[in-house]
Amino acid sequence: MNGAKAFARVSRAFHFGRHMPLGKLLRRLELNAKRALRDRASFDSKAGSVRRSVAPPLPLFAARIQLGPSGVDGFCFVFLNRSVAMPRTGIDWTAPGSGAEHQLWRMNLHYMEYLECVDDCSWVALVENWIASNPSGRSGAWRDSWNSYALSLRIVVWLQQLARRAACIGEAPREAIEASAAAQLRFLENNLEIDLGGNHLIKNIKALLWASAYFAGPEAARWRAKGLQLLEKELPAQILSDGMHYERSASYHCQVIADLLECRHALGADPLGGALDDALARMAQVVADLAHPDGHVALFNDAGLNMAYQPGECLDIFERMYSRRPVPRAVFALSWAGYFGFRSGDDLFVADCGRIAPDDLPAHGHGDVLSFEWSVAGKRIIVDQGVFEYIAGERRQASRSAANHNTLCPEGADQADFFAAFRCGRRPNVEVRCWEPGAEGFVLEGAHDGFAHLKGSPRHVRRFEVSSNEILIHDRVEGSTDRRARISFLLHPSVQAKKTAEGFELRREGVRVALVATFEFDAEAAVWWPDMGREQATLRMVGYVPQEENGGSVSLRVISRGDATE
């Protein structure tokens, strides 16, 4: 047993590590050494000097993060559906605790995005309190207060609000806050998240570019040059040819397009010969395509209804900047990302037939290959599992597991070897076998080898036939397996499931859908995680595909889109 476990650990480490570029691994080792030794030799908070530019840029987006209700003598911080009240004169920047289970909440406290919504006196008090309470040399500061990601968000918020509140903040506190921001930027220069890349590095780039527009002088010029160098490299690496951000989460896609729009705003023009403008145009089309009729994003991979700026907010800013707005396409194929969709009126169907994540950054990937989401008459009917938290454990594992997505999964198996909070060893190869778009829908057939390591080397093959009134899904398993193959569809909490002679009728307000299959289905109690920290009781429709060559089929047919009296 010990030998088998040791082999499994080695195999997992091999599959995870073989996808990591050498440059990223070396950068991680470098940063780990700095953290372990508290090496600040390359960081001098008093080095250099900056001055304020004549016309620092103003915020581009409206305020989004609000503080909770509190008394006149305190603040109520609300993140991840959890609130903590603190006295105005005693902010605990280590709240709500030092454990890993509290880290993301604590990071949100240090993002300081809530500063956008407070009055001027509170704004100055909170920032001055943070500066006094969070020296860079504190042991473990890199985990929260001086974490490069948190620092990147905070710097931009500070500089945006300093520009917006310029007439209301005294010169002395303004200069002190600018000096702290400059010190944090010098730290960021030496602690860029090149080891992670992805949306984290985009945040670092935005901080450098925004600061280069707020400040003037040699340091500001250096920050601009570094930011542009990284941006020029990351745009083609992170923005796929179809316009999707390569982490393949609609929420992170909205976050990244918002960051890039802010970069463009701070720069005043596209200094990359049109590459930035072109990337933003392609990304805006994806935002439009992957927005459900309710205005929120699709929830494939790590995503949440309110995790990032809403699609409409991103498109409003894009339209203001470029005087045009992309229109959602009736049929779309994001072939590089693996998302295929059909929109008809207030109906939207989106299927996932692509890789779970970039190979060198699987942190936000889920086992949702050949899964789908479906809205009818503006209402979500079949939903993705979503994500509750980023803490390794039962909920995190469940959010990533194929068994909890709208796809097929042999019992006790998974499409990929997910482990810890963000890692993945073995992962599936995915192929599109057939894509036939039409004016009234599409046909899509895909397959993957995520279960090929099992006895019999089974491969899941799924075919979607999508039209305005019916979704036909055919599943089969190539090869063989001694495990029962389970498929499931997670229902929105407002959807009721009523047993009928033919199968089930799914009802949400006036929407009625008939679920009929060539095999038995049942309804099981389940939960849905529409946002971080939010859990809602719901139902999951579950069936087992016959273990025969032809597999089994499911029909989801719209009976009614009208009101409940129909």
N, C-alpha and C positions, 0 to 999 in steps of 0.2 A: 504493500500500500504506500509506504513512504517513497519507494522508488517511482511508483506511478505518479505520485503528487509532484515529486521533484522533476520528472520528465515533463509534466503538464506545465509547470512553472517555467521551465526552460523554453518549451515550445511557445508559450504565450509571450515571453520576453523576446524571442526571436522574431515572431510575427509582428510584434509592435515595433521593435527596433529597426527591422530591415527597411521600413518605409521612411525612417527619419534621415533627412539629409545630414551629411557630416557637419556642415556649417551650423545647423541648428543644435546638434549635439554638443559641439565645441562651445557654442555660446551658452548653453545651459550649464556646462561645467564651469565656465568662467563666472557666471552669475552666482552659482552655488558656492564657489570659493569665496567670492566677495561677501556673500551673506554669512557664511560660516565664520569667517575671520573678521567680520565687521570692517572690511577693508574700505576705507574712504580716502585712500591716498590720491585717487584720481578725481576727487570731488572736494571742491572748496567753495562753500556757500558765499564767501565774500569776494571770490575772484571776479574780475571783469566789472564793467559798469554798463548800465543801460539807461536810456532816457525815453520818455513817452513820445510816441509819434504825434504829429500834428492832428491827424484825424483817425484815431483808432476805430476799428470796425465795431458796429453795433450788433446786437443779437439778431440772428436770422429767423429763428423759430420762436413761437410763443411759449411762455412758461408752461411746464407740464407737471412737475412734481410739487405737490402741496403738502404742507404740514397739517397734522391732525388738529382738532379742536383742543385748546388748552387754556389755562387761566392766564391772567395778565403777567404773572411772575414766572412763566415757564414756557417750554416748547413741547410739543408731542410729535415725535418722529415715527412715521408709519412706512415700513418697507416690508415687502414679502408677506403682506396681510398680517403683520404683527406691529403693534404700537408700543412705544416706550416713552413715558413722560419724564422730563428732566427740568430742574430749576434753571432759570435764565442765567444765574450766576455760577452754576456748577455743572457744566456739560461734561458728561462722562464719555470720553472718546473711546473707551474700551468696551462700552456697552454693546450688547447685553451680556457678554461673557467672553472669556478667552478661548473657549474650545472651538474646534473646527466647525462644529454645527452652527456656530454663530458668525462665522467669518463673512459670509455674503451680506448679512444684515449690517455688520460692522463696516464692511466696505462701502455699502450704500450711504452710511453715515458720513464717511469721508469723501464720497463723491461730491457732496454738498450741492446737488442740483436743486434742492429745496430753497436755496438762497434766491432763486429767481422770483419767489413769491412772498418774501418777507419785506417789512418796511425798512427804511434806510438805517434807523438806529439799531434794529435787530441784526441787520446785515453786517454792519461794522462790528457789533459785539460778538457775533458768532465767528467771524473771520479772525478777529484779534484773539479770541479765546483759543481757536484752533492753532494759531501760530505759537502762542505761549505754551500750549500743552503738548505739542507734537514735534519735538526736536528730531532731526534726521538721524542722529546717532543712537537713538533708543534701540535697545536689542529687540529684534523682531519687527521693527518699524516697516520693513519691506513687505510684510504680510498685509498691512492695512493702510496706515496713514501715509507711508511713503512707498506704497506699492505703485509701480509704474503706470498701471491701468487707472487706478483711483486718482493718482496724481494728474494724469492727462485730462480726465474729466474735470477735476477741480480747477486746474489752471484756466481752462477755457471759460468755465462759469465765472471765476473771479474777474478775468479780464473783460468778459462781455458785460458784466454788471458794473465794473468800474467805469466803463465807457458810457453805459446807460445812465448811471447815477452821478456822473461827473459833477453836476452842479449842486449836488446834495451832500457830498462827502468832503470833509475838510482835507486840506492839502497834506497835513501830517499823517493821518491814518492812511491816506491814499498812497503816499510814498512808502510807508512801512509795508503795506500789502503788496505793492509792486516789487519791493525788494525781496519779499518772501517768494513771490511767484517766480522771480528771476532765479533765485537759489534752487527752487524745485525744478526749473527747466535745466539748470546745469546738472542736477542729479539725473534727470531723465536722459540727457545726452549720453551719459555713461551707463545707463541701465535700460536701454531700449529693448523691447520685447521681441527681438529678432529670433529668439529661441522658440517662441510660440507662433509669431506671425499672425495671420488672420485678422479678425476684427480688432484684436488688441493692438496690433502694430498700426492699424489705420487710426486708432485713437491717439497713439503716440505721435503720428505724423500730423494729425490735425492740431495737436497742442503746439508743436513746433511752428507750424505755419501761421496759426492764429497769433502766437506770441511774436512772430517776426513782423506781423502787421501792426500789432499794438505798440511794440517798442521800436526804437531806432538805434542805429549804431552798429559797431562791428559784431557784437554778439547776436543781434537780431539778424544781421546778414548771414551769419553762420548757421543760425537755426533755420532760416529760409532755405539755404543751400542744402542742408542735410535733409530737411523735410521733402524738398523737391526730388532729391536723389532717391530717397526711399519711395516716394509716390510713383515716380517713373518706373521703378522696378516692380512695385506691388500691383499696379493697375492691371497689366496683362496677366500676372500670376493669379490674382484673386477674382477678377471679373471675367467670367466665362464668356465664350463667344456669343452665347444666347442672351447674355446680359445678367444672368443670375450670379450672386456672390457665391464663391466656391464652397462655403460651408453649408450651403443648401438648406438654410433655415429662412423662412420668409420674414421672421422677426429680425434676425441678424442682417438680412438683406436691407430692411428698412433702416436699421441702425447705421449700416455702412453708407447707404445712399445719403442719409442725413449728414453724416460726417463729411462725405465728399462734397456735398452741396455747401457746407460751411467752409471747407477748404477753398472751394471756388469763389465764395463770397469774400473770404479774407484776402485771396490773391488778387481779386479784381479783374482777372482775365485768365485765360488758359495758357500758361507758359510752356505747356508740353506739346505744342503744335496741333492742338485739337484732340489729343488723346483723352484728356479729362472730360471734355464736353461730349465726346462720342460715348465714353463709358457711362456717363450720367444719362444720356438719352436711352441707351439700351437697358439700363437698370430701371429707369422710370417705366418702360413698357412692362417689365416683369412685375413691378409693384402693382400696376393696373390689372395685369392678368391674374395674379395670385390673391387678389382681394376678394373675399366672399361678398355676397350681396349685403350682408350686415355691416360692411365697412371694415371688418377686421381681417387679419391675415389667415392663411392656411397654417395649420399647426404641425406640419411635418417636422421631424427632428426636434431639437430644443427650440420651442417657440411658445409664445403666450399671446393672448388677445390684447394685453396691455403692456407687453414687455418692452416695446420700443415705440417710436413715433408711429402714429396710425398711417396707413397708406394714403388717406386723403390729405393729411398734413404734408407728407413728403411730396405729393403731386402738386399741392398748392404752391409750395416753394419752388418746385421745378417750373411750374407755369409762370410764376412771377419773374423768374430769372430768364427764361427762354421764350416766353410769349407763345407757348404751345403746350398742349396737354395730351398725353397718349390715351387712346380709347381702348378699353378691354377688347381683346379679340374673341370672336365667336369660337374659333378652334385655334389652339396654340400648341406648339411643341417646343419645349425648352430641352432640346436634345442632349446638350452637354450636362445640364443639371439633372435631367431625367424626369421632368414634370410635363404631363400632357393633360390638356383640359378642353372642356366644352362648356360654353356659356350660352344660355338661351333665356332672354328676359331676365327674371330674377332667380334662375336656376344656375348652379355651377357644379360641375363634376371635375375633380382633379385626381389623377392617378400618379403614383410614384413608380417609375421604372428606371432608376438610375442608381449610381453608387451611393453608399450611405453618407459619405463625406470625403474630403480630400484625404489621400492616404497618409500625408504627413501631419494631418490635424483632424483626427477622428473625434475630438472632444464632444461635439454637439450632434453626432450621428446617432440614429436610432435604427432598429431592425424593422424598417417599414417598407422594404422593397416589395412592390406589387400591392401596396396598400392604397387607400383612396379616401377622399372626403366628398361629401355630397350635401348641397343645399338645394331646397325646393321652395319656390315662391318666397325667396328671401329668408328662409328659415333653415338653420343647420339641422340636418336629419341624422346623418352618420358622421361622426367626428373622430379626429385623431386623439390618441391618449393624452397628449400634452405632457407637461413636465411640472412636478411639484417642487423639487429642490435639487441643488447641486451638491448634495452631501452623499458620500458613498453609503449605501444601505439598501434596504428592501424597496423603498419607493423609487430611488434613483435607478436601481436595476430594473424594476418593473416598467418604468417609463421608457427604457431603451429596448426592452425585450420584444421580439417578434410576436410572442404569444399575446401581447396586449395591443397589437395593431390589427388593422382590418385586412389581414392577409392570412396565408396558410402557414401552419407551424406544426411539425411533428411533435408529439408529446415529449417534454423533457429536453427539447433541442432549442437552438436559436440560430438566426441567420449569421450572427457574428459573435465573437468571443469578447463581450463587453466586460470590463472589470474596472475596479476603483470607481471614481466619479466621472472620469473623462477619457479613460483609455480603452483601447480595443486591440486585440491580437488578430486572430483570423478574421477576415472579412470577405463578403461575397463578391464574385464577379457577376455582372449583370449584362444581359443582352436584350436588345429590342429585336424581336423576330419579325414583327409585322407592324407597320404604321400606315393606316389608310384613312386620312382625313377626308371629310365630306362636308357639304353644306349643312347637313342636319345631324352631325355627330362625327364619330370616328370609330375605327377598330384598332385596338392595340393588343399585341401579344408580346409578352416578355417572359424571361426565364432567368434564374440565378442558381449558383452552385453553393449557396450558403449552408446546405445540409449534406454536401457531397462527402464530408468527412465521416458520415455515419455509415453503418453497414448497408451495403447495397448501392451506395453512392447516389442517393435520390436527388433529383433536381425538381424544383417547383416551376411549373409552367402555368401562367394565367392569361386568359384572353378576355378582354373587355369589348363589348359591343354597346356603344353609347349613343343614345338618341334623346330627343327632348322629353319623351314620356317613359322610357324604359332603359334600365341598365341590365345587361346580360353579362354574367360572369361565369366563365368556365375554368375550373381548376383540375389539373391532373399532375401526377408525379411520375416523372421519367425515372427509370431505374426501379429499385425496389426498396422497401423499408418495412421493418417489423414493428413500427410504431404507428399509432393512429394519427392521421393527419387532420388537425383541427383548424377550422376557419372561424373567424369571429368578426362581428361588426359592432362597434361601440356606438350606442345611441346617445344623442343629446339628452340631457336630463329632462327636457320638456316633452320628449317623445314617449308616448305610451305604446306598449306592444300587446295586441289582443290576438289570442289564438283563434284561427279559423279552420274550416275544413280543409283548405288547400295549403295553409301554412300560418302566416301571421299578417295582421294588418298593423302598420305603424302609423300613429296619429300624433300630429302636433298642431294644435289649434285647427285650422281648416284643412291642413294638408293631410292627405291619406295616401299611404303607399302599401301595395301588396307585396309581401315577401313570399315567394314560392320557390322551392328547391326540389331537386331530384333525390334529396336525402333529408333526414329529420333535422329540424332546428329546435332549439330551446332558448329561453331567456334566463340569464343569470344575473345576479346582483353584481354591480361593478361600481367603479368610481371614475370620475373625469377630472383632469387637472387643467383647467383652461388658463390658469396663470400660476406663477410661482406662489406657493403658500396657500392656494385655494383648492379645496377638494369638494366635489359635489357627487352625491349618490345618483346612480343611473342604472341602465341595463345594458348587457352585452348579449347579442344574439350569437349563439354558438352551434356549430354543426360539425360533423365528421365526414370528410370526403371518402366515398367508397374506395377501397384498395383494389382497384381494377384499372385496366389500361385507359378506359375512357374517362375516368374520374367522375366529376359531378358538376352540376350547373345550378346557378341561383339567378332568379329574375327579381328585380326590384322595379315594380311598375307603378307609376303615378296614377292613382284613382281620382284624386281631387286636389285642386289647388285653392278652392274657394273657402267660404266660411263654414263654420261647424254645422250650419243648418242644411247644407247641401246633401 
